[in-house]
Amino acid sequence: MAVAREDLQLSLQLADAAHRALLPRHRVARWIRAGLDGPAEITVRVVGANEGHELNRAYRGRDYATNVLTFTYVDDEAAADAAPLQADLVLCAPVVAREAHELGVPLEAHYAHLIVHGTLHAQGHDHEDDDEAQVMEARETEILAALGFANPYAD
């Protein structure tokens, strides 16, 4: 289900502006809406390696910068059912660029994939075990195809 324009409040923050041209607000909003199941208030922050590393260490206990971190804010389950989804997606620009290059995919396509991936995480999807991963990857692939991007999991 695609979310209507008025059902997404988006804040786009480019602490690392290296990829600003690839990430206009309307494009990022389109990618998020494609993965949302309902109203949301989402902040997307694109950061450099130092901030990405620090956030990953502080919140996940991992001593490296990762491609995307998802932070979802829910006071309690009952409130979550009645209120819009509230989440932050933090993307580390140098990691995203390196991965896109290593994978041989356009940088825009990799950003779209990671934003959809983070949006699904914010709604409770996960890939901790094989069954969850299969479901989440299938959903990502379906959403990205509808947006005109290739399957990010194809060999």
N, C-alpha and C positions, 0 to 999 in steps of 0.2 A: 504494500500500500504506500503510495507516495503521499507525503505530508504537504498540505496546502501552504502556500507562501506565508500566510499570517500565523501559522502554527509553529514556526521556527523563529526564535530570537537568537541571532548569531552575533557573536563578538569575534572579530578576526584580528589577532595581534601578531605582528611580524617583528619579533625581537631580532631575528636574523632575516634581513630583507633580500638576501641573495636570490631568492626565487619568487619575488613579488610578482613578476609578470605572469608566472604560471598559476598564481593563486588569487585571482580577483575574487572579491566577495561573492558575486553571483555564481561563480563556478563552484566554489567551496560549498555554498548553500545548496546548490543542486545535488552535489555528491552526498551531502548529509541527508537531505530530504529523501533521497532514493532509498536510504537504509533505515529511515525512521518508521516506527509503527504508531506514533502519536505525537502530540505537541512536545516541544523541547526548548530549552534554553541552553545553548552550547557555546562555549568559548573554544576557539581553535587558536593555539599559540605555536608559532614556528620559532624555534630557538636554535642557538649555536651549540657547539659541542660541549662547552663548559657547563652551561645551564642544563643541557640534556643529561650529562653525566651526573651532576649534582642531584637532580630530581630522581634519577633512577637509583642512585645510592641511598638517598634519604627515604624514599617510599617503597622501594622493592628490595633494598639491601644488595643491589648488584652494582659492582664498581666499574661501570662502563656506560657510555651513552647508547641508548636504544632508539629504534626508529619511531615508535609511537607509545605514549603512555596515556591511559584513560583513567580519569578520576570521575566517579559518579557520586553525587550528593543526595542522600536519602536519609531523612530523619527517622522514619519508621515505615513499615510496609503499608499501613493504612493510608498514611499521607502520600506515599508514592503512587498509590492507585488514583488519587484524586488530583494530584498536581502534575504539571509538566515535568518531563525528565530534565534533570539539571546535571550537566557534565562538562568537564574540560578535556580536550584532546591536545596533547603536547607532542609536536613532531620535531625531531632533531634534523634540521636541514642537511648538515654534512653527512649524517648516516643515511638519510633518504637518498641523497645524490649518489653516495658510494654504492648502495644496494642496487639502485636503478642501473648504474653502469655495469656492475658485476652480473646482474640478471639480463642485461642487454635489452631493457625495456625503456620506453620514453619516460623521462622524469615526471611528466604530467600524469601518466598512467599509474606510476608508483604512488604518487601523492593521492590520487583518487582511490586506489586500493587501500592505502593505510587509513584514509579518512573514513571510508566505508567500514573497514575493519574496526577502527576505534568506536564508531557509532554503534556497531553491533555489540561490542564489549559493553558499552554504556547501558545497553538494554538487557544485559545479563547473559549474552552469548559468550561461550568460552571454547577453548580448544585444549583443555588440560588432558583429556584422554582421547583415544582414537575416534570413538563414536561422536563426541562433541566436536572434534576437529572436522570430521566428515560433514556434519550438519552445517557448521559455521562456514566452511570453505564452499560448500554448495550454494549457500545463501549469498556469500560474497560474489561468487562467479555469476550468479543470476543477476544480481544488482549491477555489477560492472558491465555485463553484456547489454543490459537495458540502457546503460549510459554510453555504449559504444566502445568499450574497452575489452581487450582480449582476456581470456582466462589467466589469472596470475599464477595458477597452480599447474598449468599445462607444462609438460616437459619440453 
